[in-house]
Structure formats: structure tokens, C-alpha cells
Amino acid sequence: MMATVQPRISVKALIVDAGRILVPMHRDDDGDYFILPGGGQERGETVIAALERECQEELGVAVTVGDLVGARDYIAQHHEFAATDDAHQVELVFRCTLKTGAVPVVGANPDARQIGVKWLALAELDRVRFYPRRLAELLAKSGDRPFGYLGDVN
């Protein structure tokens, strides 16, 4: 009998200020790319605590976590960047703000491919590698307004 792999819960921070979005910058063989800061929820950790921890690890900042603004599935077997075919992640996206005086830098425990932190203009998202692409399109049009469920998109 095959083992069942449960979906992983991941939390993401949507930090938008003055028409810009704060994102960790990553690099792979194809160049630089950007994703929302965040990561996996650990057992016994609330989604809020997980997002606060992830922002410290990747952006070096304390955040105030606000409203849930959207969600998506990422089912690896449907996407070109999948490292494995059995990965399934459910991402919950929360609007966040930086705490007073917070200055973003690469945090103490960044992701393996993370090389920096950057404020990107929302209007530029169509000119950079930002994932998921569907979210980049929505952000460019409507900023940090709630977007609901995106589906299984990359």
C-alpha cells in the first residue's frame, strides 16, 4: 500500500506599501526570481506565529499579521518547477505590515536560494519572474485587495 502524503500548510505575507511589494529575492540557473515571503507551518504553531517566524527568518523583520486575503493550491505534478511529483501545498496569504522601525534585510535563516530582499513596484511585476504569475497579475491591477482562492496555479 502506498503512503499518503498530506498537503503541507504554508503561510505567505503580502507586504505592500506605496505601490511596492516586499519580497525575498532568489536565484537559480535561469536568474533572479521573486516569491512572497513565508513558509511551512510547524506542528503546534498557529498560522500567525508561523508567518511571524518566517518573516523574521527571510526578511529579518517583525510584522503585524492582518487579514487573510487569499489562498492557492500548489500541486507539484501540475507544474513545471516541481522538484517532486508528490508535493501538495496549500498557501494562505495574509496582508502584513512592518512594525515601526523595521528595516528589511536577509534574515538569520533564509531559504536556500535566497540572495536578498527587495521592494518591487507592483507595476513592474509583469517584467520580473514573480510566482505565482496569476498573483502577480492581480497585484499589478489591484494592489493588496483580497483576491480569494486562486486555484492550483504557478
C-alpha positions in Angstrom: 0.0 0.0 0.0 1.3 3.5 -0.9 1.8 6.0 1.9 -0.5 9.0 1.8 1.3 12.4 1.7 -0.8 15.0 3.4 -0.9 18.6 1.9 1.5 21.0 3.6 0.2 24.2 5.1 2.2 27.2 4.1 1.7 30.9 5.1 2.7 33.9 3.0 3.0 37.6 3.8 1.6 40.2 1.4 3.5 43.4 2.4 2.5 46.3 0.2 3.4 49.9 0.8 3.3 52.9 -1.5 2.7 50.8 -4.6 5.6 48.4 -3.8 5.7 44.9 -2.5 8.4 43.5 -0.2 9.8 40.1 -1.4 12.8 37.9 -0.9 15.0 37.7 -4.0 16.1 34.2 -5.1 18.4 33.0 -7.8 18.5 29.8 -9.8 20.1 28.7 -13.1 17.7 30.9 -15.0 18.4 34.1 -12.9 16.6 36.0 -10.3 13.0 35.3 -9.2 10.7 36.5 -6.5 8.0 34.9 -4.3 6.0 36.0 -1.3 7.9 35.6 2.0 6.7 32.7 4.1 6.9 29.0 4.6 5.6 25.9 6.3 3.6 25.8 9.4 5.2 23.7 12.1 3.2 21.3 14.3 1.8 23.1 17.3 2.3 26.5 15.7 -0.6 28.8 14.7 -0.6 30.2 11.2 0.0 33.7 12.7 3.0 32.5 14.7 4.4 30.7 11.6 4.1 33.8 9.5 5.8 36.0 12.1 8.7 33.4 12.3 9.0 33.1 8.6 9.2 36.9 8.1 12.0 37.1 10.7 13.8 34.2 9.0 13.6 35.6 5.4 13.2 39.4 5.8 14.8 40.0 9.2 11.8 42.0 10.3 8.9 41.8 12.7 5.5 42.1 11.1 1.9 42.7 12.2 -0.2 40.0 10.6 -3.6 41.3 9.3 -6.4 39.8 7.3 -6.4 36.6 5.3 -6.6 37.9 1.7 -6.3 34.8 -0.4 -5.2 31.2 -0.9 -3.9 28.8 -3.5 -3.1 25.2 -4.0 0.2 24.1 -5.4 0.0 20.5 -6.7 3.5 19.8 -8.0 2.6 17.2 -10.6 0.7 20.0 -12.5 3.7 22.5 -12.6 7.0 22.8 -14.5 9.2 23.7 -11.5 8.3 20.7 -9.3 11.2 19.0 -7.6 9.0 16.0 -6.8 5.6 14.9 -8.2 4.0 14.2 -4.8 4.3 17.7 -3.2 1.0 19.4 -2.5 1.0 22.7 -0.7 -1.9 24.9 0.5 -0.8 28.5 0.8 -2.7 31.0 2.9 -1.8 34.7 2.1 -2.2 37.3 4.8 -1.9 41.1 4.5 1.0 42.2 6.7 2.7 45.4 7.7 6.2 46.1 9.0 6.4 47.0 12.7 7.7 50.6 13.3 11.3 51.0 12.6 11.7 47.6 10.8 14.4 47.6 8.1 14.2 44.5 5.8 17.5 42.6 5.3 18.2 38.9 4.7 17.2 37.2 7.9 19.0 34.7 10.0 17.5 31.6 8.4 16.7 32.4 4.7 15.6 29.9 2.1 18.5 28.0 0.3 18.3 30.1 -2.9 17.5 33.4 -1.2 20.1 36.1 -2.0 18.4 39.3 -1.0 15.3 41.3 -0.1 13.8 43.8 -2.4 10.9 46.3 -2.7 9.4 45.8 -6.2 7.0 48.2 -7.8 3.6 46.5 -8.3 3.6 47.9 -11.9 6.9 46.0 -12.6 5.7 42.5 -11.6 5.0 41.6 -15.2 8.6 42.3 -16.1 10.2 40.0 -13.5 10.0 36.4 -12.6 7.4 36.5 -9.8 5.5 33.4 -8.7 2.7 32.6 -8.8 2.2 34.5 -12.1 -1.5 34.7 -11.5 -1.0 36.6 -8.3 1.5 39.0 -10.0 -1.3 39.8 -12.5 -3.8 40.5 -9.7 -1.4 42.6 -7.6 -0.4 44.7 -10.6 -4.1 45.5 -11.2 -5.5 45.9 -7.6 -2.7 46.1 -5.1 -3.2 44.3 -1.8 -7.0 43.9 -2.1 -8.4 40.4 -1.2 -8.3 38.0 -4.1 -9.9 34.9 -2.8 -9.0 31.4 -4.0 -6.6 31.4 -7.0 -6.8 27.6 -7.6 -3.9 25.4 -8.5 -1.7 28.0 -10.1 2.0 28.7 -10.5 
